C-alpha cells in the first residue's frame, strides 16, 4: 500500500468508530510503531488533519470541530491540475485591476493548501505548463465593469468596435453571462440597440459605464440554446451543416475531439473520418478547416466548399 493510500485510510478507519488505539490502527494498516508515529506527525503538522488523542476514550479520533479542516487531497487528476492552473492563470490575466487584488487572497489560500500537502506552489507552476495558443494579448479595460454588471444585474453602456467592419458603435447592453472561450473573454448580452441577443468580445469593448437601470433578464437555458446551437462563438440558429472528411492520418485525433454538442461522426473502412457540425457563421469554421491543410476536405454544403476554395486560391496567389 502506498503512503498516499495509507494516509487516506486513517480517515476511513476513524470515521467509522469513535476512537481507535494505536495498536488497532497499526494492525489495520499493517505498519510498525515508527511508521505510525511518522504518519500521525505528518497528518497533523503538514496536512492539517484534525486527528487527536482522546484520553477519556483511550484512543485516536477525528476532531468533530466544524471549523477543523478535512484531510486534503494528496494528488490531483488531470482535470484538477488543469483547474488549478486555469485559476492561477486567470488571476494573473485579470491583474492589474480591481479583480486582481480581490482574487489574490484566494490565490494565497490555494498556495497555502498546496504547501500543507507538501507541495511547493512555485515548483508546481514550473512543472506544469499551460499553453495559450489563441489568446489575444490585449488589456481588458472593460472587464471589471462588465463582470460587476453581470453579477449585480445592471445595464452597461459600452463602446464596441467591430474589427471586421472597422466600425465603432455605442450601445446599452444587459449582460447575461461571461464566457471564457479559447483563452479569450466574451459576454453574452441582451442588446438594447438591436433588441436581440448578442455576444461581444470583451477585448473589443473600449469603454464600459455601469448604469443604475436593472438589467433585462433573459432565460438562461433559452439563451444558451440560441447562442450555442451553432459552431464556435458565433450564435444564432444554424443555417446549414458542414460535412468534413479527414484523412486516415488525422482521423484518430479528430474523432475524439468535441467540435459541437450535436456533432455526428462516422469512421470509414479506409481509416478516414467524416464529421458533421451545424453552423450559422462560417468564419471561425473556415479557419479551423484550413488549419488541417490537405488532411481535410469539405464535402458539403457547396457554398462552404466554394468559400474554402476561394481562401485556398488567395493563399496560392500569395505564395506563387
C-alpha positions in Angstrom: 0.0 0.0 0.0 1.4 3.4 -0.9 1.8 6.2 1.6 -0.9 8.2 0.0 -3.4 5.3 0.2 -2.4 4.6 3.8 -2.9 8.2 4.9 -6.3 8.3 3.4 -7.2 5.0 5.1 -6.7 6.6 8.5 -9.7 8.9 7.8 -11.8 5.9 6.7 -10.9 3.9 9.8 -11.5 6.8 12.2 -14.7 7.9 10.6 -16.4 4.6 11.4 -15.5 4.5 15.1 -15.4 7.0 18.0 -11.8 6.2 18.7 -9.1 3.6 17.9 -6.0 2.7 19.9 -2.5 2.9 18.4 -2.4 -0.9 18.3 -5.7 -1.2 16.5 -4.6 1.3 13.9 -1.2 -0.3 13.4 -2.8 -3.7 13.0 -5.4 -2.4 10.5 -2.7 -0.6 8.5 -0.1 -3.4 9.0 2.7 -1.0 9.9 5.3 -0.6 12.6 5.2 1.8 15.6 7.8 4.0 13.9 5.8 4.3 10.7 2.6 5.0 12.8 4.3 7.9 14.6 5.6 9.4 11.3 2.1 9.1 9.8 0.4 10.9 12.8 3.0 13.6 12.8 2.7 14.2 9.0 -1.1 14.3 9.1 -1.1 16.8 12.0 1.8 19.1 11.1 1.9 19.1 7.2 -1.6 18.1 6.2 -3.6 19.8 8.9 -5.6 16.7 9.7 -7.8 17.1 12.8 -6.6 13.8 14.4 -6.4 14.0 18.2 -5.7 11.5 21.1 -8.7 11.3 23.4 -7.6 10.3 27.0 -11.1 9.6 28.1 -11.7 7.2 25.1 -8.2 5.9 25.3 -7.6 6.2 21.6 -7.3 8.4 18.5 -10.2 10.1 16.9 -11.0 12.9 14.3 -11.8 16.2 15.9 -15.5 17.0 15.5 -14.8 20.7 15.5 -16.9 22.0 12.5 -14.1 24.5 11.7 -11.5 21.8 11.5 -10.1 21.1 8.1 -10.8 17.9 6.2 -7.9 15.6 5.1 -6.9 17.3 1.9 -6.2 15.5 -1.4 -2.7 14.3 -1.8 -2.7 14.0 -5.6 -4.5 15.7 -8.5 -6.3 14.3 -11.5 -5.5 15.8 -14.9 -8.7 17.8 -14.7 -7.9 19.1 -11.2 -4.4 20.2 -12.3 -5.9 22.0 -15.3 -8.4 23.7 -13.0 -5.7 24.8 -10.6 -3.5 26.1 -13.4 -6.5 27.9 -15.0 -7.3 29.6 -11.7 -3.7 30.7 -11.4 -3.5 32.0 -14.9 -6.9 33.7 -14.8 -5.8 35.6 -11.7 -2.6 36.7 -13.4 -4.6 37.8 -16.5 -7.1 39.9 -14.5 -4.3 41.8 -12.7 -3.9 44.8 -12.6 -7.4 46.0 -11.9 -9.9 45.6 -9.2 -10.5 41.9 -9.6 -6.8 41.1 -9.4 -6.3 42.3 -5.8 -9.6 40.8 -4.8 -8.6 37.4 -6.0 -5.1 37.5 -4.6 -6.3 36.3 -1.1 -7.9 33.3 -2.8 -4.6 32.6 -4.6 -2.8 32.7 -1.3 -5.3 30.2 0.2 -4.7 28.0 -2.8 -0.9 28.3 -2.3 -1.3 27.5 1.5 -3.4 24.4 0.6 -0.7 23.1 -1.7 2.0 23.9 0.9 0.1 21.9 3.6 0.1 19.0 1.2 3.8 19.1 1.0 3.8 20.7 -2.5 5.7 23.8 -3.5 3.4 26.2 -5.4 6.3 27.6 -7.3 7.5 24.1 -8.2 4.0 23.2 -9.4 3.9 26.2 -11.8 7.4 25.2 -13.1 6.4 21.6 -13.6 3.1 22.2 -15.3 3.0 24.4 -18.4 -0.3 25.9 -19.7 0.0 26.8 -23.4 -2.3 29.6 -24.7 -2.3 29.4 -28.4 -5.1 31.7 -29.4 -5.1 34.3 -26.6 -5.3 37.9 -27.8 -2.8 39.9 -25.8 -5.0 43.0 -25.2 -5.8 44.7 -22.0 -9.4 44.0 -20.9 -10.2 47.6 -20.0 -13.9 46.9 -19.6 -13.7 43.5 -17.9 -14.3 44.7 -14.3 -17.3 46.8 -15.2 -18.8 44.1 -17.4 -18.3 41.4 -14.7 -19.7 43.7 -12.0 -22.8 44.4 -14.1 -23.3 40.7 -14.9 -23.3 39.7 -11.2 -25.2 42.7 -9.9 -27.7 42.5 -12.8 -27.2 46.1 -14.1 -27.2 47.6 -17.5 -24.0 48.9 -19.1 -23.3 51.4 -21.8 -20.4 50.2 -23.9 -18.4 51.4 -26.9 -17.7 48.3 -29.0 -15.5 48.0 -32.1 -16.4 45.6 -34.9 -13.0 44.7 -36.0 -14.1 43.2 -39.3 -16.0 46.3 -40.4 -13.8 48.8 -38.5 -17.0 50.2 -37.1 -17.4 51.6 -33.5 -20.9 51.7 -32.0 -22.1 52.9 -28.6 -24.9 50.8 -27.2 -26.6 49.7 -24.0 -26.5 46.1 -23.0 -27.9 43.8 -20.3 -25.0 41.3 -19.6 -26.3 37.7 -19.1 -23.2 35.6 -18.7 -19.4 35.7 -19.1 -17.8 33.2 -21.5 -14.2 32.1 -21.5 -13.6 30.6 -24.9 -10.3 29.7 -26.5 -8.4 31.8 -23.9 -10.4 34.9 -24.6 -13.3 36.5 -22.7 -16.8 37.2 -24.2 -20.0 38.4 -22.8 -23.4 37.2 -23.9 -25.9 40.0 -23.6 -29.3 41.4 -24.5 -28.5 44.3 -26.8 -31.0 47.2 -26.3 -29.9 48.7 -29.6 -30.6 45.7 -31.7 -33.4 44.3 -29.5 -31.8 40.9 -29.6 -29.2 38.6 -28.1 -25.6 39.4 -29.0 -22.2 38.1 -28.0 -19.3 40.6 -27.7 -15.6 40.0 -27.3 -14.6 42.0 -24.2 -11.3 43.0 -25.6 -13.2 44.8 -28.3 -15.0 46.9 -25.7 -13.0 50.1 -25.3 -15.3 51.8 -22.8 -17.9 50.5 -20.3 -20.0 52.6 -18.0 -22.2 51.0 -15.3 -25.8 52.2 -15.3 -28.3 52.3 -12.5 -31.0 50.6 -14.6 -31.7 47.0 -13.8 -30.6 44.5 -16.5 -33.2 42.8 -18.6 -33.1 39.1 -17.7 -33.2 36.5 -20.4 -34.0 32.8 -19.8 -30.5 31.3 -19.5 -31.5 27.9 -21.0 -33.2 29.5 -24.0 -30.2 31.9 -24.5 -27.6 29.2 -24.4 -29.7 27.2 -26.8 -29.8 30.1 -29.2 -26.2 31.2 -28.9 -24.7 27.7 -28.6 -26.7 25.9 -31.3 -24.1 26.7 -34.0 -20.4 26.1 -34.4 -17.9 28.2 -32.3 -18.5 31.5 -30.7 -20.9 32.8 -33.3 -24.5 32.4 -32.2 -27.8 32.2 -34.0 -29.9 29.4 -35.5 -27.8 27.0 -37.7 -28.1 27.9 -41.4 -26.5 24.6 -42.6 -24.5 21.6 -41.6 -20.8 21.3 -42.6 -19.7 17.8 -43.7 -16.0 17.3 -43.4 -13.9 14.3 -44.2 -10.5 13.9 -42.5 -7.6 11.7 -43.9 -6.7 8.5 -42.1 -3.6 10.2 -40.7 -5.7 12.8 -38.8 -8.8 10.7 -38.2 -7.6 9.1 -34.9 -7.1 12.6 -33.4 -10.2 14.3 -34.8 -12.7 11.6 -34.0 -12.0 12.1 -30.3 -12.4 15.9 -30.5 -15.6 17.7 -29.5 -16.4 20.3 -32.1 -20.0 20.7 -31.2 -22.5 19.1 -28.8 -24.7 17.9 -31.7 -21.9 16.7 -34.0 -22.1 13.5 -36.0 -19.1 11.4 -36.7 -18.5 8.3 -38.9 -15.4 6.2 -39.2 -14.9 4.7 -42.7 -13.2 1.4 -43.7 -10.3 3.1 -45.3 -9.5 4.9 -41.9 -10.8 8.3 -42.9 -13.4 10.1 -40.7 -16.4 12.2 -41.6 -17.6 14.9 -39.2 -20.8 16.9 -39.5 -21.4 20.1 -37.4 -24.1 22.8 -37.6 -23.0 26.4 -38.2 -24.6 29.8 -38.6 -21.4 31.8 -39.4 -18.7 30.2 -41.4 -15.8 32.5 -40.4 -14.5 30.5 -37.4 -15.3 27.2 -39.1 -13.3 28.1 -42.2 -10.3 29.0 -40.0 -10.4 25.6 -38.3 -10.8 23.8 -41.6 -7.7 25.5 -43.1 -5.5 24.6 -40.1 -5.8 20.9 -41.2 -4.5 21.7 -44.7 -4.7 18.8 -47.1 -5.8 16.4 -44.3 -9.5 17.6 -44.5 -11.9 18.1 -47.4 -15.2 20.0 -47.3 -17.9 17.7 -48.8 -20.9 19.9 -48.2 -22.5 22.3 -48.4 -21.3 23.6 -51.8 -21.4 27.2 -50.5 -18.9 26.4 -47.7 -16.8 24.3 -50.1 -16.5 27.3 -52.5 -15.6 29.7 -49.7 -12.8 27.4 -48.6 -11.6 27.0 -52.2 -11.6 30.8 -52.5 -9.4 31.1 -49.5 -7.0 28.5 -50.8 -6.8 30.3 -54.2 -5.9 33.6 -52.4 -3.2 31.7 -50.4 -1.9 30.2 -53.6 -1.6 33.6 -55.2 0.3 34.9 -52.1 2.8 32.1 -52.3 3.2 31.7 -56.0 
